[in-house]
């Protein structure tokens, strides 16, 4: 009887996130499996005119959590100061990376107005097909260390409130200092360091540049901890992206992320509660929602030249 109940839970989970078919990369390494579930709700950027907006949204999160029988604690978070990060995307002039589901970005932390630490490079392949995302070997060829993160990303439906759709993001991140090439913007440099891009049609004269000549300033506020039960917790944050210079508000985002070393650690009851919270928040905060986009998509569409993305 227990085996049958477990099987039913596994079947329910697989309908939302399918199982990976066994395969290996060219060097014999087994495919990376999902380690993270990240939920994101994209918000209207013009809602964020001061730090008070983060506190206002936290109240909506609390209401949605109560509706879904989820514990939301703001203990230790009410007096948190927002963090500032600069985000820049790089691509060819015709958006060849993004049009083929690749994203390349650099992120720099700022403290009290000054850059701190080594800029972080993130390279990802993001696609609605789990198997295709897993089979894309994003591992770089660099002199330093790197970290692979494979995430299932839950987003609202593109055209209506109250549902969810899934994207699968196969990421690798590493410090910029690990790239020792003199010319970091040439395509040959890119192909040597990120061999996954060899699937694209390129020439030696191709170069990458700052997408839409725009650097993004991200203001990020941690607002509390969500507890879905069965030991599954997640820190929740709200952020706003705006352009450097003219301070144009692009989009906001509410997000939380659950990590598990193995997929079977994501208990079915708690995951159902997480989904109910995610849907409830959309209804509670529907006046804040910006459907049909992502933060990355907002930057790529900034100048009215929409790419053919897989998002």
C-alpha atoms as one frame of an Amber mdcrd trajectory, in Angstrom:
protein
   0.000   0.000   0.000   2.853   2.378   0.877   4.614   1.562  -2.392   1.439
   2.405  -4.309   1.070   5.744  -2.492   4.715   6.576  -3.181   4.226   5.704
  -6.843   1.193   8.017  -7.054   3.210  10.904  -5.582   6.078  10.262  -7.994
   3.671  10.208 -10.942   2.129  13.509  -9.844   5.563  15.090  -9.551   6.667
  13.816 -12.960   3.696  15.485 -14.639   5.079  18.825 -13.477   8.799  18.038
 -13.895   9.449  15.024 -16.152  12.151  12.470 -15.485  15.451  12.732 -17.337
  16.436  10.004 -19.768  19.849   8.587 -18.907  22.662   9.914 -21.077  26.234
  11.207 -20.821  28.251  14.130 -22.057  31.023  13.618 -24.604  33.613  13.040
 -21.855  31.505  10.291 -20.242  30.213  12.436 -17.371  26.550  11.658 -16.548
  23.982  14.364 -17.241  23.543  16.931 -14.498  20.256  16.471 -12.631  18.015
  19.194 -11.245  19.221  20.592  -7.923  17.036  23.653  -7.546  13.432  24.704
  -7.872  13.219  28.461  -8.334   9.899  30.309  -8.485   9.735  33.773 -10.018
   6.946  36.307 -10.371   7.815  39.224 -12.660   6.432  42.550 -11.450   5.797
  46.000 -12.914   8.931  48.087 -12.576   7.076  51.361 -12.022   5.706  49.982
  -8.749   9.166  50.384  -7.205   9.779  54.066  -6.530  11.243  53.671  -3.017
  12.328  51.037  -0.522   8.795  51.121   0.918   7.625  49.144  -2.123   9.598
  46.122  -0.898   7.811  46.299   2.454   4.420  46.673   0.741   5.050  43.573
  -1.328   6.168  41.642   1.758   2.659  42.190   3.172   1.172  40.608   0.049
   3.545  37.652   0.413   2.377  37.202   3.999  -1.269  37.216   2.884  -0.636
  34.664   0.119   1.322  32.451   2.531  -1.578  32.443   4.988  -3.952  31.466
   2.163  -1.748  28.462   1.308  -1.032  27.378   4.906   2.628  28.331   4.495
   4.646  29.951   7.279   6.264  33.258   6.344   8.611  34.777   8.903  10.136
  38.252   8.654  12.202  37.813  11.811  15.652  39.275  11.187  14.642  40.711
   7.806  12.573  43.811   8.600  15.647  46.034   8.946  17.660  44.525   6.090
  19.146  47.064   3.706  18.743  46.568  -0.049  21.762  45.240  -1.934  22.982
  46.791  -5.174  24.301  44.759  -8.097  25.205  45.707 -11.658  24.118  43.242
 -14.345  25.310  43.306 -17.951  24.345  40.960 -20.782  26.623  40.179 -23.721
  25.536  38.909 -27.129  26.164  39.348 -30.838  24.509  42.317 -32.560  21.807
  39.998 -33.956  21.172  38.360 -30.542  22.428  34.992 -31.769  23.021  33.615
 -28.267  19.602  34.542 -26.898  17.803  33.420 -30.055  19.263  29.949 -29.449
  18.380  29.868 -25.722  21.832  30.914 -24.416  22.331  33.746 -21.918  25.687
  35.278 -21.017  25.849  37.861 -18.257  28.250  39.496 -15.838  27.212  40.561
 -12.341  29.093  42.861  -9.963  28.258  43.440  -6.295  28.386  46.983  -4.873
  28.654  47.995  -1.217  28.242  51.645  -0.185  28.593  52.659  -3.825  31.820
  50.750  -4.528  32.391  47.520  -6.455  33.492  44.624  -4.233  34.840  41.203
  -5.072  35.429  39.536  -8.406  32.711  40.035 -11.048  30.724  36.836 -11.573
  30.133  35.446 -15.052  26.999  33.331 -15.568  26.470  31.299 -18.723  23.196
  29.447 -19.109  21.083  27.463 -21.506  17.407  28.019 -20.664  14.713  26.029
 -22.430  11.195  24.628 -21.809  12.403  21.102 -22.721  14.062  19.478 -19.691
  15.960  16.829 -21.647  17.329  19.343 -24.117  18.430  21.639 -21.299  20.167
  18.773 -19.463  21.985  17.515 -22.553  23.534  20.914 -23.253  26.976  20.674
 -21.643  27.522  24.187 -20.282  30.824  23.405 -18.535  33.518  25.939 -19.445
  37.163  25.453 -20.298  38.864  27.920 -17.954  41.858  27.957 -15.637  39.874
  28.384 -12.420  36.978  26.748 -10.619  33.361  26.900 -11.719  29.995  25.829
 -10.335  27.155  24.201 -12.273  23.559  24.861 -11.197  20.660  23.115 -12.911
  17.319  24.714 -12.030  13.646  24.152 -12.707  12.154  27.638 -12.917   8.446
  28.175 -12.270   6.895  31.273 -13.854   3.281  32.443 -14.191   1.521  31.730
 -17.474   2.291  34.252 -20.185  -1.248  35.571 -20.639  -3.264  34.925 -17.475
  -3.078  34.903 -13.693  -3.321  31.743 -11.618  -1.166  29.116 -13.324   2.441
  28.237 -13.920   4.813  27.218 -16.680   8.253  25.678 -16.396  11.619  26.615
 -17.849  14.814  24.642 -17.221  17.969  26.645 -16.686  21.327  24.864 -16.990
  23.823  27.338 -15.544  27.519  27.602 -14.908  29.104  30.433 -12.959  32.723
  31.444 -12.491  34.756  34.552 -11.598  35.763  36.860 -14.433  39.389  36.559
 -13.282  39.345  32.926 -14.468  39.272  34.173 -18.076  42.832  35.143 -19.054
  42.287  35.856 -22.757  43.399  39.308 -23.889  40.331  39.831 -26.110  37.287
  38.662 -24.191  34.749  39.881 -26.768  35.908  37.927 -29.822  33.991  34.840
 -30.940  37.119  32.598 -31.034  37.737  33.489 -27.362  34.125  32.703 -26.524
  34.170  29.349 -28.308  37.369  28.267 -26.555  35.985  29.084 -23.128  32.372
  28.058 -23.697  32.372  25.120 -26.132  28.570  24.780 -25.911  28.401  27.776
 -28.251  29.983  25.738 -31.045  26.417  24.660 -31.862  25.884  28.181 -33.282
  26.867  29.345 -36.745  29.716  31.791 -36.190  32.704  33.339 -37.918  36.046
  34.501 -36.547  35.053  38.112 -37.127  31.979  37.838 -34.880  32.110  39.700
 -31.595  29.909  40.078 -28.545  28.801  43.417 -27.167  26.688  44.893 -24.387
  23.049  44.051 -25.160  21.215  47.226 -26.196  24.185  49.215 -24.825  22.515
  48.895 -21.419  23.919  48.160 -17.979  21.294  47.237 -15.385  21.259  48.307
 -11.759  19.572  45.698  -9.588  18.208  46.673  -6.169  17.579  43.480  -4.205
  15.858  43.118  -0.832  15.596  39.897   1.195  12.162  40.014   2.836  11.725
  36.790   4.821  11.747  32.992   5.065   9.078  30.694   3.661   8.491  27.333
   5.381   6.556  24.806   3.301   6.847  22.015   5.871   8.708  18.685   5.770
  11.994  20.581   6.210  11.618  22.556   2.970  12.342  26.256   3.447  13.344
  29.092   1.138  14.489  32.675   1.484  12.240  35.116  -0.370  13.460  38.285
  -2.033  12.111  41.152  -4.116  14.145  43.121  -6.628  13.813  45.850  -9.208
  15.898  46.261 -12.364  16.528  49.723 -13.763  18.868  51.097 -16.384  22.103
  52.729 -15.293  22.196  56.427 -16.081  18.573  57.354 -16.749  17.253  55.055
 -13.975  14.395  53.731 -16.119  12.452  51.115 -14.161  12.385  47.918 -16.249
  10.792  45.157 -14.164  10.591  43.911 -10.615  10.717  40.315  -9.417   9.657
  38.245  -6.448  11.592  34.995  -6.124  12.364  32.079  -3.849  14.596  29.073
  -4.390  14.541  25.562  -2.938  17.671  23.419  -3.098  17.807  19.618  -2.936
  20.721  17.288  -3.642  18.272  14.690  -5.006  14.861  15.252  -6.512  13.196
  12.776  -4.139  14.080  15.116  -1.260  11.395  17.501  -2.523   8.509  16.081
  -0.508   5.235  15.960  -2.461   3.122  17.561   0.290   5.483  20.503   0.729
   5.870  20.985  -3.018   2.098  21.065  -3.427   1.960  23.735  -0.722   4.671
  25.710  -2.543   2.644  25.565  -5.754  -0.506  26.698  -3.948   1.411  29.639
  -2.475   2.822  30.543  -5.907  -0.669  30.629  -7.442  -2.188  32.431  -4.458
   0.447  35.161  -4.652  -0.462  35.838  -8.276  -4.078  36.513  -7.310  -3.200
  38.550  -4.225  -0.644  40.659  -6.121  -2.261  40.670  -9.570  -2.111  44.480
  -9.818   1.678  44.213  -9.550   2.179  41.450 -12.147   3.956  41.871 -15.488
   2.999  38.762 -17.445   4.745  37.384 -20.506   8.314  38.457 -19.815  11.431
  37.729 -17.779  14.067  40.105 -16.445  16.441  39.071 -19.223  13.679  39.473
 -21.816  12.987  43.020 -20.599  16.606  44.012 -21.307  16.631  42.406 -24.754
  13.361  44.127 -25.722  14.404  47.506 -24.358  14.853  49.136 -27.782  11.953
  47.531 -29.573  13.985  44.817 -31.318  12.439  41.643 -29.892  14.521  38.479
 -30.201  13.138  35.006 -30.914  13.613  33.697 -27.390  12.643  30.287 -25.977
  11.232  31.832 -22.779
